[in-house]
């Protein structure tokens, strides 16, 4: 059934499409990443499972962190990848962030694929610091995000 939620979603989608076609000067300053990272509660962060993939590569390009993962599945185009951190810090200065990538992959195929996605790190900035060390679970190298 077609309800108000569908209408709002459709109108929002149309607005996003039209808005993304305009060539505003302001939007050129935004990093061109695939997705934006998010800060979530410590409890939600601790409940993210990171066992259904392995990280193949990580590269930092300005405010974008590009991450390649490997996982079994049928079609990596259908996978959803999200990047999270929490505002619960260790008593270390400068403050560091624990980071997790969540892979939503409900596919039951035995083939192994890779998928690369870049994440806008600006939500991970910490006031009073010009850089933040990122400790990505599943990646043994610390990434220093400078801004």
Buried (B, 14 or more C-beta within 10 A) or exposed (E): EEEEEEEEEEEEEEEEEEEEEEEEEEEEEEBEBEBBBBEBEEEEBEEBEBEBBBBEEBEBEEBBBBBBBBBBBBEBEEBEBBBBBBEEBEEEEEBBBBBBBBBEBEBEEEEEBEBBBBBBBBEBBBEEBEEBBBBBEBBEEEBEBEE
